[in-house]
Amino acid sequence: MRFETRAVHAGPPTDPDTGDVVPPIRLSTTFVRDATSKPLGDHTYIRESNPNQAYLESALTELEGGEATLAFGSGMAAGVALFQSLSAGDHIVMPEGVYYGYAVASREYFAKWGIEADFVRTEDTAAIRKALRPTTRLVWVETPSNPMLRVVDLAGAADAAHSVGAQLLVDNTFATPALQRPLEHGADVVLHSATKYFGGHSDVMGGCLVFGKKDPLFRSTLRTLQVLGAVLAPFNSWLILRGLRTLAVRMRAQSENAFKIARMLERHPTIAAVHYPGLESNPGHGLAGRQMEAYGAMLSFQMKGGRDAALATVGRARLFIRATSLGGVESLIEHRATSEGADATSPDDLVRLSVGLEHAEDLIEDLSRALCPVE
């Protein structure tokens, strides 16, 4: 069965009692036991599991091709739960440009938890191998990366991690399983901020971890989720599952728009560099073509005029909405370093775009005006 069909039908079947085509929202926080105190169904208390969370986890497991999924209240909660499921003395290899929330977590909490980390250019498999230690338990990569859209060799990273008995986690938020399925390339765990493309409408927050196997790391993370309580609310689970139904068509259309915009930017006289793996000039183009079914709807560019020019371009945009986040039906533009704040790692001259479902020519016209091309 092809991905588009699975996206529409993954998760719960039609309700046999009511005939509901759409699964209901089940808001109960607790569930009945029989006279012997045995649970009547699969759930006992909302923090441990609940029907809507189970529906979503089942769908995500199917779409990524894993054995089990854990849903969380946010993407950050998902990633941090995995960190908390490691042991004191464990070592992690992470991207030098890792999402800034995880960079903050590493600085402020890893020492308290007894975890060590090295940050390397994970698009260079040799750099990953060089950073490995006997105590390495996790190699963390993101591809395409935020915000530079760098591409990681998934099979190479998996081989490197496995050579020391570590596991490979892939942040697949930008690509989604509609375009890339890391478990098929040797990854062990896949992370998503479900707030982004899974929800798809900028109105719900959530996160998830999809595990290739129900192994000790899965069991440890499940325990962390249930005890520490970073659970996803039933209504949020329902909204994200609804978003999955249109994921394939949204990703296809948004990727097509992004490719057209990247081609325009590549020719524009005010642009110093365009970061988009769909361009043949991009260093990761060939690898992305082998790992991905399309190149995604995220891109960034750097301006010859530096920070001032980048801020002015963002300020002049009209159709592109000035906001952080990504993955909604509307197109967003941001000066990424400003969004990241005082500890920003993004270049000052960089503008990031999340390309939506508007007509590509309207978006191109808006950007062209915002860029104020040299006459």
N, C-alpha and C positions, 0 to 999 in steps of 0.2 A: 504494500500500500504506500502511495506517495505521500510526501510530507504534508502537502496542502490538505489532503483528505484526513490524515491523522490529526492535524491541528484542529480541524472542525469537530472531530468525533472523540478525541482523547478524553479520558476521565470517566465520569459516571455515565451509565447507560440511561435510557429513558426510564423514568420512575414507573414500575409495574403496577403500582396501586392507583396513582393519580393520572398517569399518562403525561406528566410534565415533560415537555421537550427540553426546557431549561431547568437545571437543578435548582431546588429551592435554597433559600438562605436559612440555615438552621442556627438559631441564636442561643440555644440552651447552653448553660455553663456546666451543667451536671446531668448525669444519665442514670437511669433506673437500674437497680439490681433486683434479682428475684428473691424469694424467701430464704434461699441459702446464701445470699449475698454475692451470687455469681452475676456478673454484668449480663444484661439481656442482649446487648449488641457489642460492637467493636470499641466503644468508648465509655470512659468513666468520668473524666473531668476535663474541662476545656484546655487547661494548660498542658495536659499530656497528649491529647488528640481530640479532634472534633470532625464532624462529617465534611464541612466545607474545606478544611485544610487537607483532609484525606483525598477529596476529589481532585484538588489542585495538585497535590504531590503525585498522585497516580498519573495525571496528564503529563506533568513535567518529566517524570521518569520515562514515560513512553517516548516523548519527543526528543529527549537527549540520548535515549538508548541505554539507560543505566539500570540498576537493580533497585534503587531506593532514592527518595528525595526527602529532604527536610525543609519545611517552609518557615520563614522567620519574619519578624516585624519590619525588617529593613535589610538592604544589602549589607550595610555595615554590621548589623547584628549577626548575619550569617557568617561573615568573615571572622569576626571577633570570636564567635562561638567555636570556630575551628581552632583558632589560636589557644583558646582556653581549654581545649580538649587535648592539647599536647602536654608533655611533662616538663618539669623544671630540668634544665640542662639541654633541652632539644634546640636544634638550630634550623633556621629557615633561610632559604635564598629567595630574594624578592627583587622585583624590577627597580632600578634606580629612579624611575618615574612613576612608581606605584601611586594609585589614587591617593590624594592627599589625606583623606580620612584615615587610611591605613598607615600612612607615614606618621601621622600624629599619634595613632595608637601604639606604634612601635616605639616612639620616643618616650611616651609617657607611661606605658604599661608593661612593655616586655621585660624590663628589669625587675619589676615587682613580681612577675610571673616566672622569672628564671629562664626566660627564652632569649636566645641570641639570634641576630639576623645580619646577613650581608646583603647589600644592595648592588646589583650589577646590571649591565646592559643585557637583558635576557634574550634579545634578538640575536645575540652572539652565543651560540651553544658552547663554544670554548670557554667563554667567561663564566657560564653556569658551572661547567666541569671544574674550573679552577677554584671556584668558591665552595665546592662541596667539602664536607667534613665527615668523619665517621659518625658524628652525632646529628647530621642533617636528616630531618624527618619529613620536610616539606619543601618542594620547589614551587614557587608561586609565579605564574606568568599571566600576562594579559595580551590578547591579540585579536584584532588590532588594538594598540594601546591608546590610552587617554593621556594627553591630547595630541600626541605626535603621530598616531596611526602607524606605529612600527609593527612589524609582523614577526612573530616568533615561529620557529620551526617546531611544531608540536611533537612530531615523532622524535626529533633530536633531543628536545628537552625531556621527553619521557624516558628515553634511553639513558640520559645523563642521571636523572633522578633515581631510576631503578638500579643503576650501577652501585649505589651505596645503600640501597634498601629504603630510599625515600619515596614519597609519593608526589605526583605532579598535580597541582591544582591549576585550572585555567579559568580566568575571569572571561566569560563569554558574553558579557553584557552587550557590547557593541555589535557583535555578529548575530547572536541568538542562534538556536538550533535550526532556524529557517535557512541560515547561510553557512553554518559551520557546526560540526558535532565533534568536539575534542576527544570524547571517549573512543571514537573510531580511530583516532591517531595515537592512542596509547595513554591518554590522560587517565587519572584515577578519580578526580573530583572536578566538578564544574560549578562555578559560582555565577549567580546572576543577581543584579539589582533588578528585581521584578517591577520596581517603580518605573522603569524605563520602557522598553519596547513591549514587554509582556503586558503591562497595563495598557500602554499605548495612547492614553488620553490625558495624561498629566493630572490624574485625580485620585491616585491610590499609591500607597507605599507598601513595599514588601521586598523580600529577598529569599533566596533558596540556595541550597547545596544539593547537587545531584551526584550520587556516588555510583561508581562503576560496579562496586561490590558491597555487600553488607559485611564489611570487614571490621576489625577492631576500631579503626578510626571512625567509621560510621557509628558504631555502638557508643563510642565515647562521646561523639558530638550529639547524638540523640539524648544521652544522659544530661549533657550540658544544657540542651534546649529545654528539657522537661523540668530540670531542677532550677535553673536560673531564670527561665520564664520569658525568653524573648520571642514569644509566640505571635503568630499572625492572626488577626481578628477574622471571624467568619465572613463578615461583609467584604473585607479586603481580599480574602481568598476568592470569594464569588466574583468580584470585579476583575481580578487578575485572570481567572479562568475564562471569563467573558472575553477579555482582551486576546487570549490565545486563539480564539476562533478566527480572528482576522489577521493574525500575525503574518502568515505567509504572503498575503496579498499586499499588506502594508509594507513589508520589508522589500518586496519586489519593486513597488512603485517608488518608495522613498530612495532606494538604491539607484534607480534610474535617474531620478532628479539630481541626486548627489553627483553622479558621474557627469552629467551635463554641466553642472555648476563648476566642478573641478576643472573641466576642460576650458571653460571660460576664464577661470582664475589663472590657469597656467599661462594664458596668452596676455594677461593684463599687465600693463607697464608699471603699475604701482606695487606689484607683488614680487617679493624676493624668493618665496618658496611656497609650494602647495604640498600638503601632506594628505595623500589619499592613495591607498594601494591599488585603485583601479587605473591609475595613470601609468603608462609604460615607463615613465621617467622615475617612478618610485622604486627605491631599492628592494622593497618587498613585493613588487608586482608579481613576479613569477611564482614565488612561494604562495602568495595569497590565492593566485589562480588555481593552484593545486589543492589548497586546503578549504577554499571557500566556493560557494556556488554563485555568489555575487559579492561586491566589494563593500556593501554597507552604505549607510546614510549619514555617517559622521565624517567630517573633514575639518582640517584647520589650515590656516595660511599665515605666513609672516610677511610684514610690510617693509618696504624699503625705507619708509619714513620713521620707523621705530615705534616706540610706545605711543607718542602723540598721534601719529597717523592711525595706529590701530584703534585707539580710543575714539578718535574723530569718526572713523568708519563705523564703529559700533553705534555711536551717537546719531549718525545720519540715517541709519536703517529705519524703514517704516513698515514694510511687510514682515520682515524678520523681527521677532519679538525679543527685546533685551531681557534675557532671563537665563539662569543656570538650569541644569538638568538636561534631559535629552529624551528622545524616543517617542514623543507625542506626535499627533497629527499636524501640529503647527510647527513652523520653522523657528528656531531659536538662534540667537547670535550673542556671543559674550566675549569680553576681554578676559581671557582665562586667568591670567595672573591676578587680576583684581578679584575675581570670584574666589580664588584660593586663599587670598588674604596674606597676612604678614609672612607666612612660611612658604610662599608660592615657589614652585619649581618650574612653572611654565615660563617660556621666554616672554619678555615684556612686549615684544612686537607681534605676539601671536593672537589671532582671532579664531575662535572655535565655532563651528556651525553644526547644528542638528537640523538636518533637512527633512521637511515634512511632506505633506500630501498636496500642497498648493501646485498650481501649474508651474512647470520649470521655467518657462519664459518670464512669468511674473516675478519669480524669485531672482532670476538673472538681471532683470531690469532694475529691481530694487537694489541689488548689490552693486550694479554698475553705477547707479546714482550715488550710493554711499561711498564708493571708492574714489569718486571725483577723478576720472581718468585724465591723464596728461594730454593736452591738445597738441 
